[in-house]
Amino acid sequence: MPAVPFALNWPAKIVFGAGCVAKLGGEARLLGQHALLVTTRDLSALGLTARVQASLESAGLRVTRFEEVQPDPSCVAVDEAGQLARSSGCDLVLGLGGGSAIDLGKGVAVAATHDGPIWDYVTYTGANAKPVSAATLPVLAIPTTAGTGSEVTQGAVLDNPAKGMKAALLNPRLYPRVAVVDPELTCTLPPKTTAMTGFDALTHGIESFLNVERTNPASELFALEAVRRVARHLPRILADPQDAQARAELSWAATCGGLCIALSNASVAHAMALPLGAHRSIPHGLALSRLQPVVLAHTWRTQPERCARLAQAVRAAQPRSSRATQSEAFANWTRRFVEEIGLAKLWTTEGMDDALCAQLTRDVFAYMGRPVSQYRPVFSPEEVHQMFAEALLAPAQ
């Protein structure tokens, strides 16, 4: 048990299972009467947006669409969609899509009900963020990827192109009231997107479990489940995209990953990945696939007991081997897993140099310092710079 007290917050209802998106209208009408449906044009082209809208309208709701969601949602888009929600009289926000759509929807729930630009409410090291009030609109989340876990978290990662920053809007009022997690909605994802989002879920479990200042018994349960299920079932989906059981397992792994970081936070790999994404627009899961193995290579000696438990979860070492052997084995397994799921070959060192590594290191300590300070070991700027260099400048395998 942890030496310090901890609190559990369980505000969301999770509706999980194949075909459960059919229950959407009944859940939504308990939250509002006029929904802003936040999604992407790709999902609209696939007919999913119309399907969701029909379910809402059959339950008696009015629907206004915002379909301009892009990867790495920007604060500019949030402000635009927030104005649409306000002018249309929306009293509910639905995020339909991956983490970008759900995060943008969470931002809209604040932007539509609060004065000023949404970036004024974003929290990061050194920020003087405005408070988020109870006026925030309710959010209903419908993930179409198995990765971010945003459907059960209190955060929304937003990009500020003008500042060259990515940071999180964090507040308990951003927990979606309902998460409708239907594994069937992930079936149209391309394999590389499945791999990247799945690795994000894996990283949530790893970082939460190793965040020694914030971890607690509840977060550890979800963290180990996320790691175990991603390790076993992501390769199955990549081998057979029609494997319905594996898709259900991976969707639950992603939700577990969201639950664990909601309880104990992500840490160093995410603190490094956000500035990298802001500067180079690299997909989040791909960035993590380069950073997480390097962070673990610098971690396993300091946290042998916890890394050994992660090794046991993915069956990376013999149970009777020493804690140090198991701990190192987990770090090595993670690097091999990146290769197994095909992410290593997607990496390019083009545009990467030591000057970028130096800039990214400055950014980490300028506005992502808190996750670094909660980790063990507590990495120095020189060590973070070294890890950036190892991750970004080494050629793909």
C-alpha positions as CSV (number, residue, x, y, z in Angstrom):
1,M,0.0,0.0,0.0
2,P,1.2,3.6,-0.7
3,A,2.6,5.7,2.1
4,V,0.4,8.6,1.2
5,P,-3.4,8.9,1.0
6,F,-5.1,8.7,-2.4
7,A,-8.5,9.4,-3.8
8,L,-10.5,7.5,-6.4
9,N,-12.8,9.3,-8.8
10,W,-15.3,7.2,-10.8
11,P,-17.7,9.6,-12.5
12,A,-18.2,7.9,-15.8
13,K,-20.6,5.2,-16.9
14,I,-18.9,2.7,-19.2
15,V,-21.1,0.9,-21.7
16,F,-18.9,-1.8,-23.3
17,G,-19.3,-4.5,-25.9
18,A,-19.8,-5.3,-29.6
19,G,-22.8,-3.5,-31.0
20,C,-23.4,-1.3,-27.9
21,V,-23.3,1.9,-30.0
22,A,-26.9,1.1,-30.7
23,K,-27.6,2.1,-27.1
24,L,-26.2,5.6,-27.7
25,G,-29.4,7.5,-28.1
26,G,-30.9,6.3,-24.8
27,E,-27.7,7.3,-22.9
28,A,-27.5,10.7,-24.6
29,R,-31.1,11.8,-23.9
30,L,-30.3,11.5,-20.1
31,L,-27.6,14.2,-20.6
32,G,-29.1,16.8,-22.9
33,Q,-31.4,17.7,-25.7
34,H,-29.1,19.3,-28.4
35,A,-25.8,17.5,-29.1
36,L,-22.7,18.9,-30.8
37,L,-21.3,15.8,-32.6
38,V,-17.6,16.3,-32.9
39,T,-15.9,13.9,-35.4
40,T,-13.8,13.6,-38.5
41,R,-14.7,13.7,-42.2
42,D,-13.2,10.2,-42.6
43,L,-15.8,8.8,-40.2
44,S,-18.6,10.7,-41.9
45,A,-17.4,9.2,-45.3
46,L,-17.7,5.7,-43.8
47,G,-21.3,6.4,-42.7
48,L,-20.6,6.1,-39.0
49,T,-21.4,9.8,-38.3
50,A,-24.8,9.4,-39.9
51,R,-25.5,6.2,-38.0
52,V,-24.7,8.0,-34.7
53,Q,-26.8,11.0,-35.6
54,A,-29.7,8.8,-36.5
55,S,-29.5,7.1,-33.1
56,L,-29.5,10.5,-31.4
57,E,-32.4,11.9,-33.4
58,S,-34.5,8.8,-32.9
59,A,-34.1,9.4,-29.1
60,G,-35.4,12.9,-29.6
61,L,-32.2,14.9,-29.6
62,R,-31.3,17.7,-32.0
63,V,-27.8,17.3,-33.6
64,T,-25.3,19.9,-34.8
65,R,-22.1,18.5,-36.5
66,F,-18.5,19.6,-36.3
67,E,-16.5,17.4,-38.6
68,E,-13.2,19.3,-38.8
69,V,-11.2,17.3,-36.3
70,Q,-7.6,16.8,-37.3
71,P,-4.8,14.8,-35.6
72,D,-3.4,16.6,-32.6
73,P,-6.4,18.9,-32.1
74,S,-5.5,22.6,-31.9
75,C,-6.8,25.2,-29.4
76,V,-7.9,27.2,-32.5
77,A,-10.2,24.3,-33.6
78,V,-11.6,24.0,-30.0
79,D,-12.4,27.7,-29.9
80,E,-14.1,27.5,-33.3
81,A,-16.2,24.5,-32.3
82,G,-16.9,26.0,-29.0
83,Q,-18.4,29.1,-30.7
84,L,-20.5,26.8,-32.9
85,A,-21.8,24.9,-29.8
86,R,-22.6,28.2,-28.1
87,S,-24.4,29.8,-31.0
88,S,-26.4,26.6,-31.7
89,G,-27.5,26.2,-28.2
90,C,-26.0,22.8,-27.6
91,D,-26.2,21.4,-24.1
92,L,-24.2,18.2,-24.7
93,V,-21.0,17.3,-26.6
94,L,-20.3,13.9,-28.2
95,G,-16.8,13.0,-29.2
96,L,-16.8,10.4,-31.9
97,G,-13.5,9.1,-33.1
98,G,-10.0,8.6,-31.7
99,G,-8.4,10.6,-28.9
100,S,-8.2,13.7,-31.1
101,A,-12.0,13.8,-31.5
102,I,-12.7,13.0,-27.9
103,D,-10.1,15.5,-26.6
104,L,-11.4,18.2,-28.9
105,G,-14.9,17.5,-27.6
106,K,-13.8,17.9,-24.0
107,G,-12.2,21.2,-24.9
108,V,-15.5,22.3,-26.5
109,A,-17.4,21.5,-23.4
110,V,-15.3,24.2,-21.7
111,A,-15.0,26.6,-24.5
112,A,-18.7,26.8,-25.1
113,T,-19.4,27.8,-21.5
114,H,-16.3,29.9,-20.5
115,D,-15.0,33.2,-21.6
116,G,-11.7,33.7,-23.5
117,P,-9.6,31.3,-25.5
118,I,-9.4,27.7,-24.4
119,W,-5.6,27.9,-24.0
120,D,-6.2,30.1,-20.9
121,Y,-7.6,27.0,-19.1
122,V,-4.8,24.6,-20.1
123,T,-2.5,23.4,-17.3
124,Y,1.2,22.9,-17.6
125,T,4.3,23.7,-15.6
126,G,4.3,27.5,-15.0
127,A,0.8,28.1,-16.4
128,N,-1.6,30.4,-14.6
129,A,-4.6,28.5,-15.8
130,K,-8.1,29.8,-15.3
131,P,-10.5,27.6,-13.3
132,V,-12.9,25.3,-15.1
133,S,-16.4,25.7,-13.6
134,A,-19.5,23.6,-13.2
135,A,-20.9,25.3,-16.3
136,T,-18.9,22.8,-18.4
137,L,-21.1,20.8,-20.8
138,P,-21.5,17.1,-20.3
139,V,-19.4,14.9,-22.6
140,L,-20.3,11.5,-24.1
141,A,-17.4,9.7,-25.6
142,I,-17.5,7.1,-28.4
143,P,-14.0,5.9,-29.2
144,T,-13.3,4.4,-32.6
145,T,-9.7,3.5,-31.8
146,A,-8.2,1.3,-29.1
147,G,-5.5,3.4,-27.6
148,T,-5.9,6.8,-25.9
149,G,-8.4,5.8,-23.2
150,S,-9.6,9.4,-23.4
151,E,-13.1,8.2,-23.0
152,V,-12.5,7.7,-19.2
153,T,-10.0,10.4,-18.4
154,Q,-10.2,14.0,-17.1
155,G,-7.7,15.4,-19.6
156,A,-7.6,16.7,-23.2
157,V,-4.3,17.2,-24.9
158,L,-4.4,20.3,-27.1
159,D,-1.9,21.7,-29.6
160,N,-1.0,25.4,-29.6
161,P,0.8,26.0,-33.0
162,A,1.5,29.7,-32.2
163,K,3.5,28.6,-29.1
164,G,4.9,25.4,-30.5
165,M,3.4,23.5,-27.5
166,K,1.2,20.6,-26.7
167,A,-0.2,20.4,-23.2
168,A,-3.3,19.1,-21.3
169,L,-6.5,20.7,-20.3
170,L,-7.0,18.9,-16.9
171,N,-10.0,19.0,-14.7
172,P,-12.4,16.4,-13.1
173,R,-15.3,18.1,-14.8
174,L,-13.9,16.8,-18.2
175,Y,-14.5,13.2,-17.4
176,P,-17.1,12.0,-19.9
177,R,-20.4,11.2,-18.2
178,V,-20.8,8.2,-20.4
179,A,-18.2,6.2,-22.5
180,V,-19.7,3.9,-25.2
181,V,-16.9,1.5,-26.1
182,D,-17.9,-0.6,-29.0
183,P,-14.9,-2.7,-30.3
184,E,-16.7,-3.1,-33.7
185,L,-16.0,0.5,-34.4
186,T,-12.2,-0.1,-34.5
187,C,-12.5,-2.5,-37.5
188,T,-11.9,0.1,-40.2
189,L,-8.6,1.2,-38.7
190,P,-5.5,0.7,-40.9
191,P,-2.9,-1.7,-39.4
192,K,-0.4,1.1,-38.7
193,T,-3.0,3.1,-36.8
194,T,-4.0,0.1,-34.9
195,A,-0.4,-0.5,-33.9
196,M,0.3,3.1,-32.9
197,T,-2.9,3.5,-30.8
198,G,-2.3,0.1,-29.2
199,F,1.2,1.1,-28.2
200,D,-0.2,4.2,-26.7
201,A,-2.4,2.1,-24.4
202,L,0.6,-0.1,-23.5
203,T,2.6,3.0,-22.6
204,H,-0.3,4.3,-20.4
205,G,-0.1,1.1,-18.4
206,I,3.7,1.1,-18.1
207,E,4.0,4.8,-17.2
208,S,1.2,4.6,-14.6
209,F,2.7,1.6,-13.0
210,L,6.2,3.2,-12.8
211,N,4.9,6.6,-11.6
212,V,5.9,5.8,-8.0
213,E,4.7,9.1,-6.5
214,R,1.2,8.7,-7.9
215,T,0.5,5.0,-8.2
216,N,-2.0,3.3,-6.0
217,P,-3.6,-0.1,-5.6
218,A,-6.5,0.7,-8.0
219,S,-4.3,2.2,-10.7
220,E,-2.0,-0.8,-10.5
221,L,-4.8,-3.2,-11.3
222,F,-5.8,-1.3,-14.4
223,A,-2.2,-0.7,-15.4
224,L,-1.2,-4.4,-15.4
225,E,-4.4,-5.3,-17.2
226,A,-3.6,-2.8,-19.9
227,V,-0.1,-4.0,-20.4
228,R,-1.1,-7.7,-20.3
229,R,-3.9,-7.4,-22.8
230,V,-2.1,-5.2,-25.3
231,A,0.9,-7.6,-25.3
232,R,-1.2,-10.6,-26.0
233,H,-3.9,-9.2,-28.3
234,L,-2.4,-6.4,-30.4
235,P,-0.2,-8.8,-32.5
236,R,-3.3,-11.0,-33.0
237,I,-5.3,-8.2,-34.5
238,L,-2.4,-7.2,-36.8
239,A,-2.2,-10.8,-37.9
240,D,-6.0,-11.1,-38.4
241,P,-7.9,-7.8,-38.5
242,Q,-11.2,-9.8,-38.3
243,D,-10.4,-11.3,-34.9
244,A,-13.4,-10.0,-32.9
245,Q,-12.2,-11.4,-29.6
246,A,-8.8,-9.7,-29.9
247,R,-10.4,-6.4,-30.8
248,A,-12.6,-6.6,-27.7
249,E,-9.6,-7.4,-25.6
250,L,-7.6,-4.5,-27.0
251,S,-10.5,-2.1,-26.6
252,W,-10.8,-3.0,-22.9
253,A,-7.0,-2.7,-22.6
254,A,-7.2,0.9,-23.9
255,T,-10.0,1.7,-21.5
256,C,-7.9,0.2,-18.6
257,G,-5.0,2.4,-19.8
258,G,-7.2,5.4,-19.6
259,L,-8.5,4.5,-16.1
260,C,-4.9,4.0,-14.7
261,I,-3.6,7.3,-16.0
262,A,-6.7,9.0,-14.7
263,L,-5.8,7.7,-11.3
264,S,-2.0,8.1,-11.3
265,N,-1.0,10.0,-14.4
266,A,1.4,9.3,-17.2
267,S,5.1,10.2,-16.9
268,V,8.4,10.6,-18.7
269,A,7.8,9.1,-22.1
270,H,4.6,11.2,-22.5
271,A,6.4,14.3,-21.1
272,M,8.9,13.8,-23.9
273,A,6.4,12.8,-26.6
274,L,4.2,15.9,-26.3
275,P,7.0,18.5,-27.2
276,L,8.1,16.1,-30.0
277,G,4.6,16.0,-31.4
278,A,4.3,19.8,-31.2
279,H,7.6,20.4,-33.1
280,R,7.4,17.6,-35.7
281,S,3.8,16.5,-35.9
282,I,4.8,12.9,-35.4
283,P,1.8,10.6,-34.5
284,H,1.7,10.2,-30.8
285,G,1.9,6.4,-30.7
286,L,4.9,6.4,-33.1
287,A,6.7,8.9,-30.9
288,L,6.1,6.8,-27.9
289,S,7.4,3.7,-29.7
290,R,10.7,5.4,-30.0
291,L,10.8,7.0,-26.5
292,Q,9.4,4.4,-24.2
293,P,12.0,1.6,-24.8
294,V,14.8,4.2,-24.3
295,V,13.2,5.5,-21.0
296,L,12.9,1.9,-19.8
297,A,16.6,1.2,-20.7
298,H,17.4,4.0,-18.2
299,T,14.9,2.9,-15.7
300,W,15.1,-0.9,-15.0
301,R,18.0,-0.7,-12.7
302,T,16.3,1.9,-10.5
303,Q,12.9,0.1,-10.4
304,P,13.8,-3.6,-10.6
305,E,10.8,-4.8,-8.6
306,R,8.2,-3.0,-10.6
307,C,9.8,-3.7,-14.0
308,A,10.0,-7.3,-13.0
309,R,6.2,-7.3,-12.3
310,L,5.7,-5.9,-15.8
311,A,8.0,-8.6,-17.2
312,Q,5.8,-11.2,-15.6
313,A,2.6,-9.6,-17.1
314,V,4.0,-9.9,-20.6
315,R,5.9,-13.2,-20.0
316,A,9.2,-11.7,-20.9
317,A,11.3,-13.7,-18.5
318,Q,11.3,-16.9,-16.4
319,P,9.4,-16.3,-13.1
320,R,12.3,-17.9,-11.1
321,S,15.0,-15.6,-12.5
322,S,16.3,-12.7,-10.4
323,R,14.5,-9.5,-10.1
324,A,17.3,-7.7,-12.0
325,T,17.1,-10.2,-14.9
326,Q,13.4,-9.9,-15.1
327,S,13.6,-6.1,-15.0
328,E,16.1,-5.9,-17.8
329,A,14.1,-8.4,-19.8
330,F,11.1,-6.2,-19.7
331,A,13.1,-3.3,-21.1
332,N,14.4,-5.5,-23.9
333,W,10.9,-7.0,-24.6
334,T,9.5,-3.5,-25.1
335,R,12.0,-2.8,-27.8
336,R,11.3,-6.1,-29.5
337,F,7.6,-5.5,-29.3
338,V,7.9,-2.2,-31.2
339,E,9.6,-4.2,-34.0
340,E,7.0,-7.0,-33.8
341,I,4.0,-4.7,-34.4
342,G,5.8,-2.9,-37.3
343,L,6.4,0.5,-35.8
344,A,10.2,0.4,-35.9
345,K,10.2,0.4,-39.7
346,L,8.0,3.5,-39.8
347,W,10.6,5.7,-38.2
348,T,12.8,8.1,-40.0
349,T,15.7,10.2,-38.7
350,E,15.1,12.8,-41.4
351,G,14.9,16.3,-39.8
352,M,16.3,15.0,-36.5
353,D,19.5,16.5,-35.1
354,D,21.1,17.3,-31.8
355,A,19.8,20.8,-31.9
356,L,16.2,19.5,-31.9
357,C,17.0,17.2,-29.0
358,A,18.3,20.2,-27.1
359,Q,15.2,22.2,-27.8
360,L,12.9,19.3,-26.9
361,T,14.8,18.9,-23.6
362,R,14.3,22.6,-22.8
363,D,10.6,22.2,-23.6
364,V,10.2,19.2,-21.3
365,F,11.6,21.1,-18.3
366,A,9.8,24.3,-19.3
367,Y,6.3,22.9,-19.2
368,M,6.3,19.1,-18.6
369,G,8.5,19.1,-15.5
370,R,5.9,17.7,-13.1
371,P,5.7,14.2,-14.7
372,V,9.5,14.0,-14.8
373,S,9.7,14.8,-11.1
374,Q,7.2,12.1,-10.2
375,Y,9.2,9.3,-11.8
376,R,12.1,7.3,-10.5
377,P,14.8,7.9,-11.4
378,V,14.3,11.7,-11.5
379,F,16.1,12.4,-14.8
380,S,18.3,15.5,-15.1
381,P,18.2,17.7,-18.2
382,E,21.4,16.1,-19.4
383,E,19.9,12.6,-19.1
384,V,16.7,13.6,-20.9
385,H,18.8,15.1,-23.7
386,Q,20.7,11.8,-23.9
387,M,17.5,9.8,-24.1
388,F,16.1,12.1,-26.9
389,A,19.3,11.5,-28.8
390,E,19.2,7.8,-28.4
391,A,15.5,7.7,-29.4
392,L,15.5,10.1,-32.3
393,L,18.9,9.9,-34.0
394,A,19.3,6.1,-34.1
395,P,18.2,4.6,-37.5
396,A,15.2,2.4,-37.7
397,Q,15.8,-1.3,-37.2
